Amino acid sequence: MLGLKDFIHMPQVDRLVERLVHDTPGIVLVAGLEPRRLQAEEEEPPRLLSSGKMAILRILMREILEAHPREHCIVFAENHEAFRIPRGMHSRVEVFQPRQGELRSKWMHEAIRRRPGLLVLEELNAETAPGALEAAGKGIRVLSQVDTIFRGAGVAQFLTTLGVAREQMSPLSWIISVMRQPVLCPACKQPVIADASLLERLGLPASNLGMTLYRPSSCEQCKGTGRHGDVMVFDVFKADPLGGDLFSQPSLLSAREYLAYLAAQGQLAPEDALELDANLLRETYSMLVSEEKALLEANNALQRKVLELEVSNRILVQRTEAMISFQEIGQTLINSASLVDVARRVCRYTRDLCGADRVAVYFQRSEISLEVLACSGWERGDGKVDSELLPSAPANNGMRLYLGLPPGVSAVKEQPVIRAGFHIPLVVEKRTVGHMVVQATAKSAFSPAEVTMLRTFANQAALAMQRADLVDQLRAKIAELEAAQAELVTKERIEHELDLARQVQQSVLPRNFPEIEGFEFAALNLPARQVGGDFYDVIQIDDEHFGLVVADVSDKGMPAALYMALSRSLILAEGHRSLSPRQVLENVNRLLMELGEPGMFVTAFYAVVNRINRRMVYTRAGHDRPVILRGGELLQLGGQGMALGVMTGEPFLLAEEEIQLQEGDRLMLFSDGLVDAQAPDGSRYRLERLHSFWQRLPPIAVKDMCSLTFEVLAGFQEGAEQSDDMTLLAVGVAPSIGRDDQRSRRGAEAL
């Protein structure tokens, strides 16, 4: 699971965040700008990088909950999928997901009434700001984000544009501003000696006179831009009630200091640090111009769609089927033994009876829990909802007017305007077995005859659902008995299979690589525990192409092995569908988000090689950068990308790069277990030492390179416990190196 340790940052950030999570309740904001893509495809990627503020918001949410283990949390968000509840905290976190505009204030007041220790708002805007101020005024810790280019006290000034008065900002406590800045290409950046003038402009102390800074250059790896990859920049602001005017207070850690630190670390050029605001305003203006054009095109397309929907709606009304007799409906419902099937039929028949175009059917699982069995006109959301959202004692002779969004469902496209609707309890012998919400968007009211038919039909639906539930319970009991009997028979076999788990995991890894003319392959894998999470493979795609993959799952043990098997299967399947590594990993990421275990992710490097022209196209999804040994030089592959299984949508980014392989090249793909190998004193082997060892090796077979690498690592560890899986896949490009070259082998062993 991502944490602040996964970002390059100044040491002050950890201390300030620690101070933030233990501070008194107030409003904590995460500020940053998220460029939006309004078109399906753009000719070129946006120059303004996504700030990543949602990731920081989730990290702060987790750390606040960990620092206050007894506090309850309410998340108020329309897009609840953006908030992945930390493992082990599901019982402490409750998600409120309003959809209807007129109900948001009601939902917000309900959240405040419950007095949680932490209230998380998906976004602070003109609609949610009053509720946030009210909650903070009642001693509730509020965490939210705001979309803006401003930082520090400038964010407070920006809040006034949302309708927040200056005198209302006393609950504002912390502002964490984040942005992402392109970093210098490590392959071609040029050193420059800092003089006193440059140090003064950067805000660095004069004692650093003569220090080495870097400026951009140009190379093939960065495609002539001088920049390769990006880094996150922080600005930490703490409002001081005794510090005078809020809008003039300085940040505890300003972006200017942070940028100067990155420049001193060799990550940024001095001009990038000094001209950040000018560049940011220029790129923001360019983005706004593009978005204005895209919005105009989208609005025209939307108007055309509205006209099409109106025509379709008229046709649908004209083709409404004739009335179905209640006797036929009742007989059909009785013959349906499945509870879900009964609910689906109830939805269909209800629409036919009264001309409704929105129906939702619920089953009363307990006094406090409802289950959405079926819906028509809506998209089914969460399976279970709180029964308090649909009271069991409506007025108006068993029916209540209901124009809001039914709980547990969402609009198929956009939120429709409900013009007429009822909530109808389904009651059998004074016991509520379920509920129906019947609504219409095409007409303003139901006729008296339609209301009467709904009341009558509700009684038949209640009886059918009660009978189907009893049948489902009987089937479940039979299934439990059969499962218990089968469990007794297979228990001994399952225990034996668990003992063979490591053998099964190792069998997933390839024993032999395909024979491809002009290339040789070798690999070694050493898991840290009984079952590891690294995997590798060479995939024969077609006669001209083969794939290379090395990946590392974010855990160890049996969960990692299962996640590893799933990830490897998806890559193998998608690898035969496309020759684009980026498309393959994007599809795998989407499938992992649907099928994978929450809280787990996998880093991967996937490349497709044309064996004819030796052109390699690759994508790096958060994995360690592979290297190419070429004529005594070491080339580190670039490419930026996020780990798979973390998130989807706009923040998720994968880049596709390519490189021309040459004769004699040796491509080394590895996991971070090699550089994280620990000696008995706790020191790590480090990436620089690994690169230096490979660079000094004479031309030997890739199999010997793998063996020598693991021998050196074993000697470094001296028997110390292995903390992570170690995986190395080596690829040699023709002409092949003779395996019997004892002289080269002896020279390598001497190293």
N, C-alpha and C positions, 0 to 999 in steps of 0.2 A: 504494500500500500504506500502511495506517494507521501513524502514528508518534506519539510524544509531542507533536510540534509541532502535531498536529491537535486538541489539547486546550488549553483556557485554563488556564494554571498559572503559579505563581510561578517566577521565574528560578532559585531554589534547586533546583527539581526536576531540571532538566537536569544541574546539577553533581553532585547526589547520585546520580542514575542513572549518570552517567559514572564516579563513584567505585565504585558497586556492580558494574558490569560488569567492572571491572579489579581488583576485590578478590580476596583469596585464596579458595580453594574453601570452601564452607560451604553451609548451607541458606538459600535465599532464598524467602520466602513472599509471595504476593499474597493479602491478606485482604479479604473483602467479603461481603455478603449478597445472595443471589439469590432473590427471592420466587418461589415455585412456584405455577403454576396447576394445580390438581388437577381442575378441572372443564373441560368442553369450552368453555363460555362462562360469563362472569361478568356480573352485572348492571351492574357498574361497574368501571373499571380499578383495579388495585391502587394504594393511596396510597404504598406503599413502593417506590421506584424500584429497578430492577436496578442493581447496583454497576458492572457492566462489567468485572469483574476478569479475565474470560477474554481480553478484548481487550488489557489491560495485560500479561497473562502472555505472549501471543503476541509483543507488542512487545519485552519483556525477552528472550525466547528469541532473537529475531532479532538484537538488539543484542549479546547475549553472544557469539553465533556470529560476528558481524562483528568483535568485539573480539578473538576468539581463532580466527583463520582455520584453524589446524591441528588443532583439536579436533573429535572425533567426538561426535555427539549421539544419544541413545536416548530416544524418547518412549514412555512407558508409560501407555497410555490405552485404556479400553474403547470410548470414542467417538472414534475417530481422526479423524472428519470435523471435529471441533471444532478440530483443529490443521491449519491450512493452511501447508504447508511453504513458507518464503520462496523466491522464484525464485532459481535458481542454487545452492541448498543441498541439493537432493534427494540428492546423492551423499554428503552428510555426515550425513544424518538417517535413522535407522532407527526404525520404529514397531513396538512390541510391543503386541499387542492380545489380552490374555487374556480368556476368556469364562467358563471353568469355575472356580468358587470354589476348589476344592482345588488348582488348578494355578497360582494367582496367585503364591504364594511361590516356586514353581519358576521361573516367568518372571522374577520380580524378582531372584532369585539369578543367573540367567543374564545378565541385564542388567548386574548389578554385576561379574560375572566378566569381562565384556568391557572393563571399565575405560574407559568413555567419559569425555570431558572434561566433558560436561554430561548429566545425567539429568533429564528432565522428567516429572513425575508429574501426571496429570490432576487428582488431588485428594489432599491429605494427610488421612488418616483413621486410625482405629484399626488398619486392616489394612495400610496402606502406610507408616505412621510408622516401624516397626522397620526396614524396608528402607531408608528415607530416611536414618535415623541411621547404619545400617551403611555406606551408600555415602559419606556425608559423612565418616565416620571413616576411610575409605580414600583420602581426598583427592579425591573426586569432587564437582564442583559440582552441587548439587541445586536444581532450580527447581520449585515446586509452588504450589498455591492451597488455601485453606481457607475454608469457608463459615461466617462468624461476623460478629456485629455489633461485636466488640471491636476495639480499635486498639492499636498500639504494644505495650508490655509486657503489655497485657491479652490479646493473642493468645497470648503465651507461657504465661500463666496458663491460657488456654483449652485449650492442648495437654495439660495435665495430665489433663483430662477424657477425652482419647483414650488414656490409659494411658501417657503419656510422663512418666517420673520427672524431678524437678527436676535431679538430677545428670546426666541424659542429654542436657540441652539445650545443652551446650557447643558442638556444631556449628552451632547456630542463629546465623545471621549477620545477615540483613536481613529486615525485615517492611515491605512496602509495603501499607498499608491504603487502600482506595478506596471511595468512595460517590458517589452522584449526588444533588444537592440542587437543588430548584426555584429558579429565579432570578426576580428582580423583573421585572414587565412593563415594558418600556422605554417604552411608550406612556403609562402612567399613574402611574409611581412618583413619589413626592413627596419633595422635598429636606428635610433636617432638619440643623440645625447641631449638631455634636458638642460636648458639654460635657466637662469634666474627668472627671466620674463615668462617663459612657458610654465615654470613651476608656480609662479604667482597667479597666472590666469587659471591654472587648474586648482588652485587652493591647496597645493602641497607645500609642506614646510621646506625652508631653504636648505635644511640639512640634506635634502635629497639631490642637491646640485651635482650634476654629472651622472645621475642615474640613467639607465637605458630605457627609453620608451620605443614605441614602434609605430610605423606608418604603413599604409597599404601599398602593395605593389600589384603585380599581375602574374598569373600563372594559369596553366591548363586546369588545375584542380578547382580553382575558384572561378573559372571561365572569364578571367580578366577583370573581375569586380573588386578583387582585393579583400572580399569578405566571404566567410564560409561558416555557416552555422549562426547561432544566436545565443544570447545570455539574458537572464531576467534581471531587471534593475528595480530596486526598492527605494521608496521614500516613506519614512515613518514619522508621523505627526502625532503629538499628544497635546490635547487642549489643556491649557493651564488656566483654571478659574481666576487665579491671582495674577496672571500675566498680562493683563490689560486687554486691548482690543484683540478679539479672536482672529480677525482677518489679517493681522500684522504679526502674529506669532510665528517664529521659525520652526522648522521640523527638527525633531531630535536627531534624525539621520536623513539628510537631504539627498535628493537624487544627484545633485552636483558632487557631494562627497562620494557617493557610491560610484559615479562615473569616473571620478578621479582615481578611486581605488582600482577599478577595472583597468584604467589606462596604465596605472603603475604595475599591474599584474601582467601587462602585455596582451590583454583581451581586446582593448579598444585603442583606436588611434586618438591622439590628443584632440584633433579637430572634431572627431565624432562626439567627444565628451563636451567640448566647448560650444558646439553648434547644435546641440540636441533640440532645444526649443524651436529654433528656426526651421530645422528639418522636419520636426513634428508638425508644426503649423502648415508647412508647405504640403506635406503628404496628406494631412487631414483635409485641407482644402481640395486637393485633387480627388480624394475619396468622396467628398460630399458632392462634387460636380458629377462624378460617375454615378453615384447613388440617385441623384435627382433625375438623371436621364433614365436610369433603370426603373425608378418609381413611375415615371410617366408611361413607359412601355407596359409595366405591370398593371397600371390602372386601366389602360385601354383594353388589355387582355381580359381583365376582370369584368369590365362592362359587357364584353362580348359573351363571357360565360354566364352572366346574370340573365341576359336575354335568352340564351339557350335553355337555362333552367326554367324560366317562366314558361316557355313553349312546352317543355317536357312535362311540367306540372299540369298544364291544361289537358294535355293528352292523357296523363295518368288519371285525372279526375273523370274524363269522358269514358275511360275504359274500366272503371271500377266494376268489379264483378257484382252480380245480383246477390240479394240477401240469401244467406245460408240458414236453413231452419235450425232452431235450437235443438230439436230432437236429433238431427244428424250430427250437430256439433257435440252434444252430450255423449252420443254413442261413440264417436271418434275419440273423444278424450278418455272415456272409460277403457277403450281397447288399447290405449297407449300405456305401456307398463313402465317406461322410463320417465323419471321426473323431468329431465332436461327436454325430452321429446314433447311432453305435455306442455311445458312452458313455451316452447317454440310454436306449437299449434295455437296456444292462447294468444300469442303475439299476432299471428297471421289472422285468426278469426276476429280479434278485436279491431284490427284495421278495416276489415271488410264490413263489420257491423256499423261502425260509426264514422268512417271516413277519416280516422286519425292517421297521421303519418309518423308518429313517434310513440313507441310503446316499450316499456321496461317491466319485466316480471321478476319479483324477488321471492325467495323462500325464507321463512323465519327459522333459522337454525337454532337460535337460543333467544333468551330475553334481550340480549344486548347485541346480537349479531344477525345480519341479513346476508344472503348470498344472491348475487345477480345470476339468475338462471338463463335468461334470454333477453334480447332486446332487438327492436326493429326500428330502423331510422337513426339509431345511435351506434356507436362503436363501444363494445364491452370493455370496461376498464378493469379496476381491481375486483377480484372475485367476491371479497367480503367487505361489508360496510357497517358502520355503527347504526343500530336500529333507532337511535334517537333522531337520526336525520329524516326518518319517516314515522311520525307518531302513530300509535296504534288506535287512537280514538278520534278520527276526524269528524267534523261536524257535517251538517247538511244530509242527514239520513244516511250515514255510511260513506259519504263522498266529500272530499275537500278540494276546493279549487287549488291547483298547483301549477304555477307558471315558471318555476325555477328549473335548473338543470338537475335531473334525477341523480342521486348519488351513485357512484360506481360506474358511470358511463361518460362518454365524451362525444363531441360532434364528429361526424365522419370527415368533413372538410373544414368548415368554419362554423362558429356558434350561431345557430339559427335564432330567429325571433319567435318565441312561443306566444301565440295569440289566444289559445284556449287549452285547458288541461285540467285533469282530475287525478287525485290520489285515491285509490279504492282499496281498502283492506279486504283480504280474502279470509273469511271467517267460517269455521265449521264447529257447531255446538259451542258457541261462545269462546272458541279458541282460534286465535289468529295464526293461520298457517302460511300466509304470504301476503304480498302487496302487488298492486298494479299501478303504474303511472301511465296515463293515457293523455297524449298531447297532440295538438295540431298547429301547424305553421301556415297552412293555406286558407284557413277560415277562422273567423273571429269568435265563434261559439258553436257548441253542439246543440242540436235541436232537442226538445223535450222527449221525442220518441227515441232518439239515440241514447239519451241519458237513461231512460227506462230499460232499454236493451242491455246497456252496460251493467246495470244493477242485477238484472236477471242472469246475465252471462257470468258475472263474478261468482255467484253461488255455485254454478256448475264447475267453473274453473277451480274453486276451492276444494270441492269434493274430489275432483280428478287428481289434484296435486297431493291431497292427503293420501289417497289410495296409492299413487305412484311412489310416494315417499316410503310407505310401509313395504312396498315391493322392493325398493332399493335397499332398505335396511335388512330385509330378509336375505337378499342376494349378498350383501356385504358380510353378514354373519356366516353364510355358507362359504364365502371366499376366505374368511379368516380361519375357519376350521380346516379348509383344504390347505391353506398356507402353513398353518401350524403343523399339520401332519407332514407336509413336504419338508418343513424345516427340520423336524426330527430325523428324517431320512437323510438329509443332505448336510447336517451339521458337521459330521466328521469329515466329509469331503471338503467343505468350505474351509475348515481349519487347516487342512493339508494344503489347499490352494493358497492360503495366505503365506504359508512357509515358502511357497514357490514364487512369491511376488517379485523377488529380485530377478529370478531367472526369466520371468515373463517380461519384465522391463528391459532386461538386456537383450531379449530376443527381438524387441522392437527395433533396436539399432541395427543397421545393415552389417552383415557379416562379410560380404564381398561387394566391391564396387563394379559398375559396368566397365567393360573394356572399350575405351574410346581412343581412337587413333590420334596420336599427338599429345596425349595427356596421361599423367599417372596420378594416382590418388593414394592417400594414406591417412589414417585417423587413429586416435587413442582417446579413450574416455575413462575417467576414474570418478565415480559418484562419491559424494561426501558421506552419505548414509547408506542404509540397506537398499533404498530405492532413490535414484537421483532425478533431477529435473532437466538436465541438458540433453539435447539430441542433435544429430547431424545426418546428412544424407547427400548422395549424388543421384539425381533423378534423370533418367533417360527420357527426354520429352519426345523427340522424334529423331530422324536420321541426322539432322544438322544441329540440333540444340540439346543441351543438357543443363540441368539446374543444380545449384550448390546452395545448401542451407545449413546454418548453424543457429541454434536457438537456446535460450536459457529461461526456464520457468522460475517465477518469483518465490518459490518455496522448495521444501525438500520433503522426502518421505512419500507415503502413498498418495496424498493429494497431488503432489507435483507429478508423480508418474502418470496418474490418470489425466491430468491437464496436459502433460507432455504428449500422451498418446492421442488425445483429441486434437491438439495443435498440429502434430505431425500428419495425422490423417487429413486434416483440412488443407494443409499446404500441398500434400501429394495430390489431392483431388483437384484443387484449384490450379496447381502448377501445370496440369495437362489441359486446362481450359484456355490459358492465355500465356503469351510470351512476354507480357509486361510484368516485371516483378512488383511494381507499385500496385497494379490492379489486383494481382494475386493476394498481396498482403492486406489491401483494403477489404477484399471479400472475406479473408480469414478473420480480420478484426471484427467485421460485422457479425459473422457467425459466432465468434467467441463471446461477443456481448450478449447474444441470444442464448447460447448453449453453455457457456463457461460458468465457473464458480465466481460469484462476486468477491472482490478483494484480491483476486489473483490476476496476474498478467504475464506476458512472455515477451522478452526482447528477441529480435531475430535479424539475421542478415540473409537475404535471398538474392541470388544472382542467376541470370540466364546467359550461357556462353554459346556463341556460334563457333562450332569446332572448325568450320571452313576458314573464316576470316579472323578468328580469335578475338572477336568483339564481345566484350562482357558488359551487360546492362545489369545494374544492381539497385537495390533499395535497402536502406539500413533503418530498421524500426527500433531505435533506442539501444541497439547492440554495440559491443565494442568494435572499434574500427579495425577491419582487417588490414594487413600490410602485404606489399609485393616486394620481394627481394629481387633486384635487377642490377646485375653487373656491379655488385659491391655496394649498391645504394639501397635504401629502404624507403618505399613510398607508402604513405598512410592514406587509405581510401577515405573520401569525405562522405557527404550526404547527411541530411538531417531527417529526423523522423521520430515519432513517438512510439512507445511500447504498445503492443497489441493487447486488447482486452481491457483497456483503461477507460476509454471514452469513444464516442462517435460524434459525428456532426462537424460543425465548423472548426472547433479548436483542434480536431485531429488532423495531423499533417504528416505526409510521407513524401519524400523527394526521390526522384529516379535519376541516377547518374549512369555514366558509361565510361569505359576505359578500354584501350586497345592493348591486349596482352601480346607479349613478344617472346621469341624463342629464349629459353633458359630462365624465364620468369618462374618464381615459386610464390604461390599465393597461400598465405597463412590465415586461416579463419579460426577464431578461438573464443572461449567464454572467459568471463572475468575471474574465474577460479584460478587461472594461471597467474595473473598479476596480484591476486589477493592471497596467494600462498604465504603462510606465516612460518617464521622461524620460532624456535622455542622461546626467544626473548620477546616475541610479539611483533617484530618488524616484518613488513610485507616485501614481497619480491619486487613489486613495482613494474610499471609498463616500460619505463626507460631501460631498466636492466634486461627485460625480455627482448626488447628491440635490439639492444647492443649485442646480446648473445647471438641472435639470429643473423645479424649483419656480419659478425665475425666468422660465421660458419663457412667452410669451403664448399664448393659445389658437390653435394652428395645427394643420394636418393631421398625423396620426401619421406619414405618410411623411416630411414635413419634419422632424419630431422625430428620426426615425432618422438622416436625412442630417446634420442639424446636430450630433447627438451624435458621430457618427463623424468629422465635420470638426474638432470641438473636440479629440477624442482624438488625431487625427493631428497637430494643431498642438502638443499637449502633448508628443507623442513626438519631434517634430522629426527624424524619420528614424531614430530608435533602433530596434533590432531588437525585433520583437514577440515576447513570451515566451509568450503563450497565445492560444488562439482567442478571438475577440470576436464575440458574438452578441447581437442585440437584436430582440425581437418586441414591437411596440406595438399595442395594441387601443384604439380609440376608440368610445365609447358615444354614440348619437344624443342631441342633434342633431349631425349631422356638421359638421365645421369646413370652411369653403370653402377649396378649394385655391388660389384666386386671390387670397387676402387678402394683397396685397403688403405692406401696412403691418405686419401681424403678422409676416410673414416677415422684413421688414427689422429689426423690433425684436428678433426672435429672433437674427438674424445679428449684431446689435450686441452681444448678450450673449456 
